[in-house]
Amino acid sequence: MCKASQAWKVVSGIGFTLDKVCRSYRKQRRGSAAVEFALVAPLFFILVFGMIEIGRMVMVQQVITNASREGARLAVLDTATVGEIKSTVEDFLACGMISGAAVIVSPDPPSDAAHGEPVTVTVEIAFDKVSWLPSPVFLGDVNLSASTAMRRESVQ
């Protein structure tokens, strides 16, 4: 017999041991783990799926920002056409498994901009098209957009 149960026996004076008390307490808590899991699991899963959703949004934002930069780098050259720019941006997005983005080049065609004037490439996409979850409930109706402006490099 352990010292704690001996001490309990002495203190109580009626012959109960600590082991008997602990055993009866454990019997009454049989389903408590299941109840605790039922209460905590939904909150845990909401947090996990929310982190996945926000992580995907940040990743897609970074990819469309880099795609708009690649398009703008091409757009400032003399030989660039709108079709080539859109193709370059869509190829970059395809590497990140993103499709269905709108690519806007301003001015259209970029050769209309004079030497040193800005050429802007904008990439826009609705987040529900790129979300990994069946319905993006955590972020709602979010449109992701990235725009890059560079000065035109043309021969004067």
KAMOCOR-V699335 format. One record per residue. N is the residue number from 1. OMEGA is omega in whole degrees, -180 to 180 (999 if undefined). Layout:
n->N omega->OMEGA
n->N omega->OMEGA
This chain:
n->1 omega->-178
n->2 omega->-177
n->3 omega->-179
n->4 omega->-180
n->5 omega->174
n->6 omega->179
n->7 omega->179
n->8 omega->-180
n->9 omega->-180
n->10 omega->-177
n->11 omega->-176
n->12 omega->177
n->13 omega->-178
n->14 omega->172
n->15 omega->176
n->16 omega->174
n->17 omega->180
n->18 omega->180
n->19 omega->180
n->20 omega->180
n->21 omega->-180
n->22 omega->179
n->23 omega->-180
n->24 omega->178
n->25 omega->179
n->26 omega->179
n->27 omega->-179
n->28 omega->-177
n->29 omega->-174
n->30 omega->-175
n->31 omega->-175
n->32 omega->179
n->33 omega->179
n->34 omega->179
n->35 omega->178
n->36 omega->178
n->37 omega->180
n->38 omega->179
n->39 omega->-174
n->40 omega->-175
n->41 omega->180
n->42 omega->178
n->43 omega->179
n->44 omega->-179
n->45 omega->176
n->46 omega->178
n->47 omega->-179
n->48 omega->-179
n->49 omega->175
n->50 omega->178
n->51 omega->177
n->52 omega->-178
n->53 omega->-179
n->54 omega->176
n->55 omega->178
n->56 omega->180
n->57 omega->180
n->58 omega->180
n->59 omega->180
n->60 omega->178
n->61 omega->179
n->62 omega->-180
n->63 omega->-179
n->64 omega->174
n->65 omega->179
n->66 omega->178
n->67 omega->178
n->68 omega->176
n->69 omega->179
n->70 omega->178
n->71 omega->180
n->72 omega->177
n->73 omega->178
n->74 omega->-174
n->75 omega->-177
n->76 omega->179
n->77 omega->-178
n->78 omega->-172
n->79 omega->-173
n->80 omega->173
n->81 omega->-180
n->82 omega->179
n->83 omega->179
n->84 omega->-180
n->85 omega->180
n->86 omega->179
n->87 omega->179
n->88 omega->180
n->89 omega->-179
n->90 omega->176
n->91 omega->178
n->92 omega->179
n->93 omega->180
n->94 omega->177
n->95 omega->177
n->96 omega->180
n->97 omega->178
n->98 omega->178
n->99 omega->177
n->100 omega->180
n->101 omega->175
n->102 omega->179
n->103 omega->-178
n->104 omega->178
n->105 omega->-179
n->106 omega->-3
n->107 omega->-179
n->108 omega->0
n->109 omega->-178
n->110 omega->179
n->111 omega->176
n->112 omega->179
n->113 omega->179
n->114 omega->179
n->115 omega->178
n->116 omega->178
n->117 omega->-176
n->118 omega->171
n->119 omega->-175
n->120 omega->174
n->121 omega->-179
n->122 omega->178
n->123 omega->-179
n->124 omega->176
n->125 omega->175
n->126 omega->-176
n->127 omega->-179
n->128 omega->177
n->129 omega->-175
n->130 omega->-179
n->131 omega->177
n->132 omega->180
n->133 omega->-178
n->134 omega->175
n->135 omega->-176
n->136 omega->-176
n->137 omega->-174
n->138 omega->-177
n->139 omega->178
n->140 omega->-178
n->141 omega->-176
n->142 omega->173
n->143 omega->179
n->144 omega->-177
n->145 omega->175
n->146 omega->-178
n->147 omega->178
n->148 omega->177
n->149 omega->176
n->150 omega->179
n->151 omega->-177
n->152 omega->177
n->153 omega->178
n->154 omega->179
n->155 omega->-179
n->156 omega->999
